[in-house]
Structures are given as C-alpha cells and as structure tokens.
Amino acid sequence: MMLSAQTSMGCVLVILVFLLNIGALIIYFVNLAEAEEFKISFPDGILYVDTGFNAFFLLYFGLRFVAADDKLRFWLELNSLVDFFTIPPVFVSYYLKRNWLGLRFLRALRLLELPRILQFLRITKNNYSIKLSKLFAIFISTWLTAAGFIHLVENNGDPWVQPANSQSLSYFKCMYLVMMTMSTVGYGDVVVQTTLGRTFIIFFIIGGLVLFANFIPEVVEIVESHKNYKSSYEVVSGKNYIVVCGNITLESVTTFLRDFLLQDKGNVCTEILFLGESLPSLELEAVFKCYSAYTTFFYGSALNSEDLKRVGMESANACLILADVHSPQPYTEDTSNIMRVLSIKNHYPNTRVILQIIQSRNKVYLPNIPNWDWRMGDSIICFAELKLGFVAQSCLVPGLSTLLTNLFIMKEDTEDKMLLEDKDYKVMTFQLSNDFADMTFTEVCRLCFVKLNLVLLGIELKFGSQGESAILINPSAQIKLHRNTMGFFIAHSLAEVKRAQFYCKACHSDIQDPEQIEKCQCKSRLCSKPFSGCGTEAEEGRQGVRASGPGLSRSSCWSNLPASRRPCCPEVICESASTPLSLSGKNLGHRNKLGFLRICWYSVLRAQKANQMSTDLNAAFDVQGEENSRVILDSTGMFHWCDAVPLQEALLSHKDQTAPNLQDHILVCVCGDANSPLIGLQDFVMPLRASNFIYHELKDIVFLGSLEYLQREWKFIQNFPKLWLFSGSALSCADLRAVNVQDCAACAILSSNTTASSNPSLVDTESVLATLNIQSMQGKSSSAPLDAVFRERALGNQSQPCYKRIPITTELKSSPNAQFINQAPSGNSEIPEQDQLFTTGAPAGAIFSDSFLNSLLSMTYYNHHILALLQTLVTSGTSPALGEQLLEEGSRLCRSPDNMIHNASQVRCKLALLPLSKKFLTGVTDDSFGDIYCRALDLFGILCFGLYRLMEEPNPYKNRQASQSGLNLMSYCFFRFVIARPASDLKMLSTDLLFCVVPFN
C-alpha cells in the first residue's frame, strides 16, 4: 500500500523518489558539462551526493522487489530496467573516484512519472491538464533519452572498429539532431558516423516520426479546445438560445438535433448550447462541427454556479435536461438530473426547465424545489409514465400507439410511410375565434369540421387567479366556450389551423371553400356579441341540431328527433339548472384545483331507459347500475380502489381453479428478475383502472413473470381491483396456456432495464422471443370463431372481444430490433389505391420503443400544451395539478371518504375503438367518413379522429393447412393499418373500426 501511494506516507515516498530522480538527472547534466570541457567547476561533493541518491534508489529497488507479486515480471518493468542500468555506474564512479557517464541518461525516462505526481499534488484536475501533462512527459523523456544514447555512441565510437570512428558531439548537438530527425527536417549539418548511431536512427526515425506527428497536432487541438470549451457565451439581446445538459453523448445529441430540426423545419432560429460534464469524443466533436452554425459545446456542469454563469443560464429561453434512458440505475440517473434542476432553480429561479426522468415515482422530489412551477412552463417528461400509458391504452384500443405516435411525434419519412399527397397530419394548437364564445364544444367541433375542414380534439380551460389550466377533451354540453379559448386540432399545417382564429360569422357564413377563410377587418368582429348559435349559420354548421340555450337540458336538444334516433345518455343534473356553465375564470376562480370540473352530479339511477337504443345497451346499463352501487374510488376520484389485497390471494398457479376461467383478460408478460430495476407497473395499471370506466368494464389483468420481481412491484399496485399474479415465464408455452393466452383480449410484453449488452441487437432478446412464442400460440384452440374478424359490441362496452388475432404490444429498448418481430405486409400485398394516401401501421398490435418519446423534448420546448394533451390522453386525464396531489399523498393510493362523490373526474371521456355500427350509418349507400363523423357527434357526442382499416395478407401455410383439413374458412392473416384524420369523402368499409373519444355516458 505504501509503495502504491495509497496512503499519505506512500504518497510522500513516491514524490520523494521522483524528486531524487530529477536530482540524479541534473547531476548527469553537470557531469556532461565537465566532460565537454565547458570550464565550469563544480565541487567534488557532487559525486558523494549522487552516490547517496543511488543508494536510496537501491533500497527502494529492494523494497519494490520484495513487494512484487510476479518476480520475473518485475525485472522487465521500465523502472527496474532504469535502476539496473543507472545504479551500478554510479557506484563504479565512486570506487574509481572519477565520473563515468555510462547509461545514466536513462534517468530521463523517470519523467514519465510526472503526470502521476501532478495528480497526487492536485495540480492537474481535469482531462485537459492530465492529457497535456502526459503528452509532454512522453515527448520530453523520449527526446532526452535518445539524445543521451547518441551522445554516448558518437563520443565513444563503435567498440569493434580500430582506430576509433568516434566524433566529438555535445549533448546539445545531440538534442538538435534528434529534433531534426523527428520533425523530418534533416538539415544535414549534424550527422552520426558510427554504425551503432546509424542503426539507432533507423529504428528511432520510425517511432519518432509517429510520436512527433501525433504530438504537435494533439497539443494544439487540446489547447484550442480547452480555450473554446472553457470560454463564456456572449449573450446578445434578442437572440434565442437554449441550454442542453445532462446525458450529453453521441447518441443523445444526434437524436436531439434530428428532432429539433424536424420541429423547426430546418429554419433554426434558436442557438443550442450543450453543457457537458466530460470532453466530447472525436465522433461527437464531428457532430458539433457539422452543426457549428447553431450549436456550441461548453465543458462544465450544471451543478457548478460558475459554469451556469458561463453559458448565460439567466437569459436562456429554457434549459433542457437529457436523461440516459438505458441507464442500469434509473434511480441514480433521475436523482442526478433532479439535482441539476435544483442547482439551476436556486441560482436562476425564472429559467424554464424541461426535464426527462425515467421513473415516475421520482417526480415526488420536484414539487419540493421552491421555484419549480409547472404553470411557468416547467415540464416533466416521464418515460415510464408515457411509455406504459401508451402500452396500457393499446391493450384497450389496438393501434392507438401507432396513431398517437403519427399525430404527436414528428418523424422523417420512412419506408413504412405512404404519403403520396403529403398528408402528414399532426396535433397543433391555436386560439379559437371569439365568435365561438357561448357555444358548446360539440357545436364548435361540428362547425370546424364542416366549414373549416378541421378536427377539434379538445380545449384548454383556464381558471383561478394564479393561471391554472386544464385540458378538456370532448367535454360535455354543459360547458360553454368563452373568449380567447385555445383549441387542439388535427391538421396538416399551421395555415389550416389559423382558420379557426380567423373565422367570422359575419364575413365567412357564405364561404364554402375553407381555403378562402382569411383574416377579416370588419368592425363587427371586434365588437360583435357572443355567437348565439341561432340563424342560418347555426343551421348550416349543425344541420338541424339546436343549441342548448339557458335552462335547456341536453336531452331536450334532441326533442325534434324520433325516439329511435335519440342518443342514450344518463340523466345529468346541473349545479345551476337555470344558467349554463361558462368557462370563464370568474365563475371558476373560487373552486378547488381538482374540484373545478365538478359540473354535474353523477346519477346512478337512469330515468330514461326507454330512450336507449338497443337491448345490448339496456343490459349494459343495468349491469352498470348494479356495479356502481359498490364502486369505491381513491381520494382523487380518478381511479378505482380496493382494500390492499395480500400477495398470496392474488397469486395464481397451475393448480388454481381461477386461471382456467380467465376470459377476455389482459396478459402482461414482465421480463425481469430479483435484481432488475422496477419498471413501475403502477403507471401501466392506472390508465386501465381509471374511474371513467364503469366497474363492469374493467378487465382482469394477469402479470406473468418472476415472482421475486412481482413481489417488489406488488406493494405499489395492491390497491387496484382485478389484478392477478402468475409466477412463470412468457418463454414457456405451459405457463402461457395456464393463463389462457389464447382467450386474452390483449397482451403486453414489458422489459426491465438490465445491463446493456455490447451488441444492441441482443438487449431485447427475451422480449423478441416472448413475442414470437405468443404469436405461435394464438389461434390454437381458441374459443373464438375462426371466421369472425370482430364482433358487434355494445356502445362503450369494452368487455367483449373484437379480434381474432391477439393484439400484442412489445416494448423494445432498441427500435431496430423491430425487424425480428415485424409482421408488416409485404410490398406486393394488395392495398386499395385510395388507402395509399395514409400511413400504414403495424398489425393488430404494436412495437413500442423508447426512441419514440425522445422527440417529446423538442416538441415540449416549442409547445408545452401538446405534452399536456398527450399526457391527458395516455394517462386518462392526469394533470400536473392532480400529479402534485398524488405525490403529496404518497406513492400509494388511499380510499376516498364514503360521503365523497367524484363526479367531475368520473364523467371525463375515454378512448375507444368502435366498429362501424348501423347506428352510425345514414341509410345512404357509400357512407363517407364525414357522414359518420357528423352522425356520431350529433347522436352520441362521440368524436371520431381516425380509422383502423383491415387489410388481408395471404398466408400460404394456413392456406395449405386449411385445404388439408377440408375447411372452407377464411384462411388469411388479418392486418390493420392506421388512417390518421381520414378525408371527409373517404368511403367507409363495413370492417372499418373507428378511433373515438367517447363520453362517459
């Protein structure tokens, strides 16, 4: 320990040995001066001093020999060779009482220890100084040693040549010769004459040339990069720039720049400052040079106030913190990024921060930061929450992840896209015209579709005195829009969305072409009364649907329709039946953050069962009424709740009688072990146990995986109803049969973060094999009819299976691994020509990768409302305000008081995939999407925004199997592809499924 400088005494010893070696080298130069007759006189005591130094070296040599584990290897070490060739000449000199130079020049090799000594003394602390000191130590030691060898052989000559062929060369001339040789200049004024010297030059010129050629450019680059990377950013007034810190690697930077450029469409008006805690690699430096026009790298840490000052954090538009999604220690990664947030907010409280974190449970620390405020634009992008929310919603609505990915996340055109007419629809936000004030959302939504060719998904509700807001998706008719309301649209370009703000009833009532709607200058637009919904324009926008005026209940809106065509909805009682509710902050400012949407009291009794559309709906609502009598919600009213279920009661086994009775359940295959980091299954369960589903609609969820891992997750999900555990593996066909995989409604395959493999193709091995194993079992002994693509089901009832194929959603760590399980149809499959306008998606199932969520960081910077809308859709309505309340209550849910009724949270809408029912058809042949859209919105308040279209792909194996068995059945594999925002004139097919936003009723 002492010899390796692990202790203070050892460190002193190593430094002392180095200093004595430098002293011995200086004495060698003194003896050279005497030998070269410089007429410089030195005291005779120098010889004794040198002898004392070498006596100490001999003692140190013995100590190192005793401590060496490998004695033979010890003799071949560089320091041992130096001592072996330098110590004996000194003792010989002492014995002869005269100086003998010998090989004492080898002491210059001990200069290689200089970088190590400088680190012990804390002189070199960063990579720049350490690397620079190593380069100089190697160069100088090589230079001095080579000069010493040439000086020795040239002044003594070849020993076998008589008379001697030596020449008198000073040590300085030898250094000059070595430098000319390494630099390839070679003036020729000083040359070697001996055979030994020339032989040495032959080999030295090769190594010296390589050393010199690498040394000079590397030193220059280090000095320049140190000067650039440690410089300060010059803030220019009016110039936009952001600071990106955290996980600054080649992969993360490349992904971020690609997404950022897509969001900006190539017109980058914002400069990007990367603050990295380590020096960039050569590949990363090349990336920065390619984008040098608007990217700059600074070496430093967000935890250092001086570094924050250097990058101008105070004036930055925002600070974006990247997380290492593939980190084997997600908790450490999250807490490190949260500490960066704390450092930034402590020094610059007004700086907007957008943070990526991996696990949702780590969000509990952010509200404790004094200056963290989501109302000021601070945002959290939680990968586990969004990813598991996507997967959970895909279990209820197959294909939804593909649809939302296409609508929210910008991607470059790939091979699986067919955009012959460049119809790339995205979700955008813009302020609605004030002429829409006092209209219901349904009325505005229909008018935007018919007159403006826009699909309106939802609106932003602002309330309270502190700027609180909430996203409302397809709100009820009791809610009236107010002035300056922001809307969320599905559109192709911003120019299309602006029509919603430019719309004026006085100027645009007679315009039929949406492209002709432009901003008008009429005075009536500035001082017009709120749009009442009466007159020709109202009739044109709603086609016979009357607006609900003051004191008019929603059911009376349909009094002019036949009873058979009236929508079925539960009786709703307004808090103030005489006055319709407005979305103004004045009316809502006094309400609680989570209670502001308590618009109507939820009625368990349904008084108008006579107006229900079918016997299926009657049965569904009867069951719903019975179930709701025993429904228990959590304290927020957002989720179904139950008393904590012991693990043993939820555990299924092969001998258990409950497992064979599982039907239409959700199977979740978890790849993880006792040492794997937690996925956070709570984020998967919460959207599936949202209170906007009635208890009867909740599907059983069966988790298949390692019992040791599931035990760790169970304490976070034990208060959710209808959850089961099964100890096993998705790679075992016996375990899959035990949980009735062939009868499940959907299957999800989740993988915990493990130690990354050197080969990215192998990180998803277990997930890929599990997916292929389940795919091979579907269709075997299935209880569903083989010729049934989907069955009719009651409106809003999610309990009946619709698909022959099991929708499988697989989570992949590396998106290129999708090639191993890709089931996309081949290029020669017959796709209807009209469908080639749209994005083709995966079959009944999806492949979800973390890379899909990377672009959310850039998207959130430009428009944080889009992230809020996506979180609302995926997490079934969890808002930042609700998230803070959940965090305040702890990671486990608690039961609500029995006397509390959570009406507002329970009546929120839900996503669904509905078949093309006869109720949606107009009775006219060749119904188009526009007809279905208007009819669903008018009759049921259902908002349609996408299609899931069937496409058949022949399967030769199944054809041969069917022919051998003599079955004349449908022998095709059924694939579906997503159509986001179908054209209004798109002809509907009987097998089409509709992506819808369905009201709670």
Summary of the structure (lengths in Angstrom):
residues: 1001
radius of gyration: 38.1
end to end distance: 75.6
largest distance: 128.9
contacts: 3137
relative contact order: 0.08
helix: 45%
strand: 14%
